[in-house]
């Protein structure tokens, strides 16, 4: 299984493509109220009489029965089109050409770029609807004080451990390393830790450790939002964090290795080659299939360090600003996909904790992992949705990979800072 690749580019996008975790096509068990549907039929501007939705392959299958039902109730045709590559850029290009959809599904960290390019409109959620989502999900889709997406799934990394090899949840990340080294020395595992670094670095997976060691990417504005004018990748605190990563690297504890990638880290854990895996809900299909006894907890921070803060991603429905049926799109996004049945169907297709509280409670009854991942991300921060985040990933990743292989942490941090500042013209 391959998880999504990181990146949010303003012009050339490496999209967050969700991994398929199985799940059969669900049939809707209950429809939104007839009053809601009647309101939609009476008030919606049906535009061309067709609602076009773009989604990735997994969600296309989950959405189809609900889309068909919405179409019947509102007397329109609903097309769910599968987009499987460079979804954000494909949407932006189509939007600029006037050939895009009415509704787009994607990650919340697209929002800044999409707003900057005039591709999406605010979503008209009521206060009651806003309150029905987890606070971090609602925060993630809020940009410049406006809600630009209807969130439906929340994702973040956690520490997944083999409970046969490591029965107790480690209190600190120092404990993770100590136990991993002990198991490796005893010949019970091949790796101290399975955390994807790759030859190009992976800021998303390593960020909990980087933050616990004192590192940061941006400063904050007076309103608490990421401030692109305050890039902190090369700060003294971040230099110290990169030094910490270097000590965990190939010339230190060998816990972080560039040979560990998105392609092999999950299979390595599932095959018993490591006792600890830093990954997200997308890993669980392979982990469960392997039969490995496991548990899930938050990535712990370093002893005497700051809390380990994972990035939180939120999958969302967006209303396209240049769609042919915008009012109908608003109805679908605000009053239909916010229904618990739709959220549950999307979860069944790709098990990631629902953003809708009612759906999460329903899911937790049969899958406690959903609640554990959400708890592991409770201290996290939404992935910065500002367009300037696109300038961070590559330089940060290069610095991470360099220090893991043994390069000077201070020089690596300074080089990343210089590259980022040059890109942002700071």
FINU-695753 format. One line per 8 residues: their letters; for each residue z, y, x of C-alpha. Coordinates in steps of 0.2 Angstrom, whole numbers, plus 5000, padded with zeros to 4 digits. Layout:
REM FINU-695753
A = Z:Y:X ~ ...
REM end
This chain:
REM FINU-695753
XXXXXXXX = 5000:5000:5000 ~ 4996:5017:5006 ~ 5006:5032:5001 ~ 4999:5050:4999 ~ 4994:5060:5014 ~ 5002:5076:5016 ~ 4994:5093:5015 ~ 4991:5108:5004
XXXXXXXX = 4976:5117:5011 ~ 4969:5134:5004 ~ 4951:5129:5007 ~ 4951:5111:5014 ~ 4963:5101:5005 ~ 4971:5084:5010 ~ 4978:5080:4992 ~ 4993:5071:4988
XXXXXXXX = 4984:5055:4981 ~ 4997:5044:4973 ~ 4998:5026:4977 ~ 4994:5014:4963 ~ 5009:5003:4959 ~ 5002:4992:4946 ~ 5006:4993:4927 ~ 4995:4988:4913
XXXXXXXX = 4987:5000:4900 ~ 5001:5004:4888 ~ 4999:5007:4870 ~ 5008:5022:4862 ~ 5024:5016:4854 ~ 5026:5032:4844 ~ 5016:5048:4841 ~ 5022:5066:4842
XXXXXXXX = 5028:5073:4825 ~ 5015:5075:4812 ~ 5021:5093:4810 ~ 5016:5096:4829 ~ 4999:5088:4826 ~ 4996:5098:4810 ~ 5000:5114:4819 ~ 4988:5109:4833
XXXXXXXX = 4974:5106:4820 ~ 4977:5122:4811 ~ 4980:5134:4825 ~ 4971:5127:4841 ~ 4955:5134:4846 ~ 4945:5119:4848 ~ 4932:5127:4860 ~ 4918:5115:4862
XXXXXXXX = 4927:5102:4851 ~ 4930:5093:4867 ~ 4946:5092:4878 ~ 4942:5087:4896 ~ 4957:5080:4907 ~ 4955:5076:4926 ~ 4967:5064:4933 ~ 4969:5051:4948
XXXXXXXX = 4964:5033:4944 ~ 4981:5027:4940 ~ 4986:5040:4928 ~ 4968:5040:4920 ~ 4972:5022:4913 ~ 4990:5027:4907 ~ 4984:5043:4898 ~ 4969:5036:4889
XXXXXXXX = 4977:5029:4873 ~ 4987:5045:4871 ~ 4972:5056:4874 ~ 4962:5046:4861 ~ 4976:5048:4848 ~ 4977:5066:4852 ~ 4959:5068:4849 ~ 4959:5059:4832
XXXXXXXX = 4974:5069:4826 ~ 4965:5085:4831 ~ 4947:5081:4826 ~ 4941:5083:4844 ~ 4934:5072:4858 ~ 4946:5070:4873 ~ 4938:5064:4889 ~ 4950:5058:4903
XXXXXXXX = 4939:5059:4919 ~ 4945:5050:4935 ~ 4945:5060:4951 ~ 4950:5050:4966 ~ 4946:5060:4981 ~ 4951:5078:4987 ~ 4958:5081:4969 ~ 4964:5099:4972
XXXXXXXX = 4948:5105:4981 ~ 4937:5096:4969 ~ 4946:5105:4955 ~ 4945:5122:4963 ~ 4927:5121:4967 ~ 4923:5115:4949 ~ 4933:5129:4942 ~ 4924:5142:4952
XXXXXXXX = 4907:5135:4946 ~ 4913:5134:4928 ~ 4912:5116:4927 ~ 4930:5111:4928 ~ 4942:5102:4916 ~ 4953:5110:4903 ~ 4968:5100:4910 ~ 4972:5095:4928
XXXXXXXX = 4985:5083:4934 ~ 4992:5086:4951 ~ 5007:5090:4963 ~ 5017:5106:4960 ~ 5014:5112:4978 ~ 4996:5115:4973 ~ 5002:5129:4962 ~ 5002:5144:4974
XXXXXXXX = 4985:5140:4980 ~ 4978:5137:4962 ~ 4986:5153:4956 ~ 4979:5163:4971 ~ 4962:5157:4966 ~ 4964:5160:4948 ~ 4962:5142:4943 ~ 4977:5139:4931
XXXXXXXX = 4987:5148:4918 ~ 5006:5149:4914 ~ 5011:5135:4903 ~ 5020:5141:4887 ~ 5035:5130:4886 ~ 5049:5135:4874 ~ 5067:5137:4881 ~ 5071:5121:4872
XXXXXXXX = 5057:5112:4881 ~ 5062:5119:4898 ~ 5080:5113:4895 ~ 5073:5095:4893 ~ 5067:5094:4911 ~ 5078:5091:4926 ~ 5082:5108:4934 ~ 5074:5104:4950
XXXXXXXX = 5058:5099:4941 ~ 5057:5115:4932 ~ 5061:5125:4947 ~ 5047:5116:4956 ~ 5034:5122:4944 ~ 5040:5140:4943 ~ 5030:5152:4953 ~ 5033:5171:4954
XXXXXXXX = 5044:5169:4939 ~ 5032:5160:4928 ~ 5030:5141:4923 ~ 5013:5135:4928 ~ 5015:5117:4925 ~ 5023:5104:4913 ~ 5032:5092:4925 ~ 5032:5073:4922
XXXXXXXX = 5037:5064:4937 ~ 5049:5068:4952 ~ 5048:5060:4969 ~ 5057:5061:4986 ~ 5061:5050:5000 ~ 5077:5040:5001 ~ 5085:5027:5013 ~ 5080:5010:5007
XXXXXXXX = 5090:4997:5017 ~ 5089:4978:5018 ~ 5106:4973:5011 ~ 5106:4956:5019 ~ 5105:4964:5036 ~ 5114:4980:5032 ~ 5126:4977:5018 ~ 5135:4994:5019
XXXXXXXX = 5127:5011:5015 ~ 5128:5021:5031 ~ 5139:5037:5030 ~ 5129:5046:5044 ~ 5111:5045:5051 ~ 5120:5041:5068 ~ 5126:5025:5059 ~ 5109:5021:5054
XXXXXXXX = 5103:5021:5072 ~ 5118:5012:5078 ~ 5116:4998:5066 ~ 5097:4997:5069 ~ 5099:4996:5087 ~ 5112:4982:5085 ~ 5101:4972:5074 ~ 5086:4974:5086
XXXXXXXX = 5096:4969:5101 ~ 5102:4954:5092 ~ 5083:4950:5088 ~ 5085:4951:5070 ~ 5073:4965:5068 ~ 5058:4972:5078 ~ 5061:4991:5074 ~ 5077:5001:5074
XXXXXXXX = 5070:5011:5059 ~ 5054:5012:5049 ~ 5050:5030:5046 ~ 5031:5035:5047 ~ 5028:5047:5061 ~ 5010:5043:5065 ~ 5000:5050:5080 ~ 4998:5066:5071
XXXXXXXX = 5016:5068:5065 ~ 5022:5068:5047 ~ 5033:5083:5042 ~ 5036:5076:5025 ~ 5046:5060:5030 ~ 5055:5068:5045 ~ 5061:5083:5036 ~ 5078:5077:5030
XXXXXXXX = 5082:5073:5048 ~ 5075:5090:5054 ~ 5085:5099:5042 ~ 5101:5090:5045 ~ 5099:5094:5064 ~ 5098:5113:5059 ~ 5079:5115:5058 ~ 5070:5125:5045
XXXXXXXX = 5052:5130:5041 ~ 5054:5147:5032 ~ 5067:5160:5029 ~ 5070:5165:5011 ~ 5066:5181:5001 ~ 5080:5190:4992 ~ 5076:5180:4977 ~ 5079:5163:4987
XXXXXXXX = 5060:5159:4988 ~ 5052:5153:5004 ~ 5046:5169:5014 ~ 5030:5166:5024 ~ 5034:5181:5034 ~ 5049:5172:5041 ~ 5042:5156:5050 ~ 5057:5148:5058
XXXXXXXX = 5048:5132:5066 ~ 5050:5140:5083 ~ 5068:5147:5080 ~ 5082:5142:5092 ~ 5089:5131:5078 ~ 5073:5122:5075 ~ 5071:5120:5094 ~ 5087:5111:5093
XXXXXXXX = 5081:5100:5079 ~ 5066:5095:5089 ~ 5077:5091:5103 ~ 5087:5079:5091 ~ 5070:5071:5086 ~ 5066:5069:5104 ~ 5082:5059:5107 ~ 5077:5047:5093
XXXXXXXX = 5060:5046:5100 ~ 5051:5033:5111 ~ 5060:5039:5127 ~ 5077:5039:5119 ~ 5083:5027:5105 ~ 5065:5022:5100 ~ 5070:5024:5082 ~ 5055:5036:5079
XXXXXXXX = 5038:5030:5085 ~ 5021:5036:5083 ~ 5015:5018:5080 ~ 5024:5018:5064 ~ 5013:5025:5050 ~ 5010:5026:5031 ~ 5000:5010:5032 ~ 5013:4999:5042
XXXXXXXX = 5030:5006:5038 ~ 5032:4999:5021 ~ 5025:4981:5025 ~ 5036:4981:5040 ~ 5052:4983:5029 ~ 5045:4971:5016 ~ 5043:4958:5030 ~ 5060:4960:5037
XXXXXXXX = 5055:4968:5053 ~ 5067:4983:5050 ~ 5083:4985:5040 ~ 5080:5003:5036 ~ 5065:5012:5028 ~ 5063:5030:5024 ~ 5051:5031:5010 ~ 5049:5035:4991
XXXXXXXX = 5046:5027:4974 ~ 5029:5022:4979 ~ 5036:5009:4991 ~ 5045:4999:4978 ~ 5031:4988:4972 ~ 5029:4981:4989 ~ 5047:4980:4992 ~ 5051:4971:4976
XXXXXXXX = 5036:4959:4978 ~ 5043:4954:4995 ~ 5059:4948:4988 ~ 5070:4957:5001 ~ 5087:4961:4995 ~ 5088:4980:4995 ~ 5098:4996:4989 ~ 5093:5014:4989
XXXXXXXX = 5104:5029:4994 ~ 5101:5047:5000 ~ 5095:5049:5018 ~ 5112:5053:5026 ~ 5114:5068:5038 ~ 5119:5067:5056 ~ 5137:5067:5061 ~ 5143:5085:5062
XXXXXXXX = 5126:5091:5056 ~ 5120:5099:5040 ~ 5115:5089:5025 ~ 5099:5080:5026 ~ 5088:5089:5014 ~ 5072:5080:5008 ~ 5057:5088:5000 ~ 5055:5085:4982
XXXXXXXX = 5038:5084:4974 ~ 5034:5085:4956 ~ 5018:5079:4947 ~ 5013:5091:4934 ~ 5000:5095:4920 ~ 4991:5111:4923 ~ 4981:5122:4910 ~ 4964:5127:4918
XXXXXXXX = 4961:5146:4917 ~ 4942:5143:4915 ~ 4942:5128:4904 ~ 4932:5128:4888 ~ 4946:5124:4876 ~ 4961:5133:4883 ~ 4971:5134:4867 ~ 4969:5116:4864
XXXXXXXX = 4974:5112:4882 ~ 4990:5122:4880 ~ 4994:5112:4864 ~ 4991:5096:4874 ~ 5001:5101:4889 ~ 5016:5109:4880 ~ 5018:5099:4864 ~ 5010:5082:4868
XXXXXXXX = 5013:5076:4886 ~ 5031:5083:4885 ~ 5034:5068:4873 ~ 5045:5055:4880 ~ 5032:5041:4876 ~ 5019:5049:4886 ~ 5031:5051:4901 ~ 5037:5033:4899
XXXXXXXX = 5018:5027:4899 ~ 5015:5037:4915 ~ 5031:5029:4923 ~ 5025:5012:4918 ~ 5008:5015:4927 ~ 5016:5022:4943 ~ 5035:5020:4944 ~ 5042:5037:4949
XXXXXXXX = 5057:5045:4941 ~ 5052:5055:4925 ~ 5055:5073:4925 ~ 5059:5073:4906 ~ 5078:5069:4905 ~ 5076:5058:4889 ~ 5062:5048:4897 ~ 5073:5046:4913
XXXXXXXX = 5087:5039:4903 ~ 5076:5026:4894 ~ 5069:5021:4911 ~ 5085:5019:4920 ~ 5091:5006:4907 ~ 5078:4994:4914 ~ 5075:5001:4932 ~ 5091:5008:4940
XXXXXXXX = 5080:5012:4955 ~ 5073:5027:4946 ~ 5091:5035:4945 ~ 5095:5031:4963 ~ 5079:5040:4969 ~ 5083:5055:4958 ~ 5101:5055:4965 ~ 5095:5054:4983
XXXXXXXX = 5084:5069:4980 ~ 5098:5079:4971 ~ 5102:5089:4986 ~ 5083:5092:4990 ~ 5072:5107:4989 ~ 5055:5108:4980 ~ 5041:5107:4992 ~ 5036:5125:4995
XXXXXXXX = 5022:5129:4983 ~ 5016:5145:4992 ~ 4998:5145:4999 ~ 5005:5148:5016 ~ 5013:5131:5017 ~ 4995:5124:5021 ~ 4997:5132:5038 ~ 5013:5122:5042
XXXXXXXX = 5009:5104:5041 ~ 4997:5101:5056 ~ 5006:5112:5069 ~ 5023:5105:5064 ~ 5016:5087:5064 ~ 5008:5090:5081 ~ 5025:5096:5088 ~ 5034:5081:5080
XXXXXXXX = 5023:5068:5087 ~ 5023:5077:5104 ~ 5042:5077:5105 ~ 5043:5059:5099 ~ 5032:5054:5113 ~ 5043:5063:5126 ~ 5036:5081:5127 ~ 5047:5096:5129
XXXXXXXX = 5055:5100:5112 ~ 5056:5119:5116 ~ 5038:5121:5121 ~ 5032:5110:5107 ~ 5042:5121:5094 ~ 5036:5137:5102 ~ 5018:5131:5102 ~ 5019:5126:5084
XXXXXXXX = 5026:5143:5079 ~ 5012:5152:5089 ~ 4999:5142:5080 ~ 5007:5145:5063 ~ 5009:5164:5066 ~ 4991:5166:5071 ~ 4985:5157:5056 ~ 4996:5168:5044
XX = 4993:5183:5054 ~ 5012:5187:5056
REM end
